[in-house]
Amino acid sequence: MIFRPPPAMTGVHGGRSFSCYDFSSALSFTEPDALGMLAGTVIARLSSRVMALQRVFLALFLLTGAWPATAQPSRNLGWSELANRRGATVDFPGGLFTREAADEDGSKLSFSSADRASRFELFSIENIRRETPTQFARRAESGRERLSYKRIAGNFIAASTIKNGRILYRRCNFSRGMIHCVDVRYPAAEKRAWDEIVTRISLSLRPR
């Protein structure tokens, strides 16, 4: 913006001469309007920020898209308490499993997922050998299966192994001459999605 001297105007009033300037023509815009320049600056900054956000969204998309779709069990798990006729109870995710079978005396309850890839069992057996959890684990390890995880306490054992691409997790509570167990089998590729579910099932098994 350049300031140009305004043209002078002269006249006579009351017998006296005078001169004045027409300031309406004093300002001449030979460059883009200042508001337009400001708007251009704002738009440029906004465009830069939008591009930055787009890069962030793309990174988040690539990160979340990296997980296999099959590793996400439904969140509608339909938890309830399941009990057999031997007094064992456990938290049961009915939204993942459908009832399949029960033995004659109701001490063993079996369920499977709709695609048969996962299985759930609750059963109770008499501790005929009067074994402790440590003795029970030692005998189990003497067989063909080798445990990939094992935890032994005074009144329970929790263990897991991988076979044919599936994880078998088993917890058994030793109580009053009985062994109450829960088995959960699921695809090893979905381990991360099942960890929280299996933990809740294991901790809920009763009696202890």
Number of C-alpha atoms within 10 A of each C-alpha: 11 10 11 11 12 14 12 10 10 9 10 9 7 5 7 7 9 10 9 11 13 11 12 9 12 13 13 11 10 9 9 9 10 11 9 10 12 11 11 12 12 12 12 12 11 12 12 12 12 12 11 12 12 12 12 11 12 11 12 12 11 10 10 9 10 9 10 10 9 10 15 13 14 10 8 10 14 13 13 12 12 15 20 18 13 17 13 23 20 21 20 22 20 18 15 20 20 16 12 13 13 16 10 7 9 15 18 22 20 18 20 21 17 11 8 11 11 18 21 23 18 27 24 22 14 14 16 9 9 14 14 17 21 16 12 17 18 11 11 13 12 9 8 7 12 13 15 11 11 14 13 16 11 10 14 20 20 19 17 20 17 18 13 7 10 18 20 21 21 20 23 26 24 24 15 11 13 19 25 28 25 24 20 23 22 22 19 17 14 17 15 11 14 18 10 11 16 20 10 14 18 22 11 15 23 18 15 14
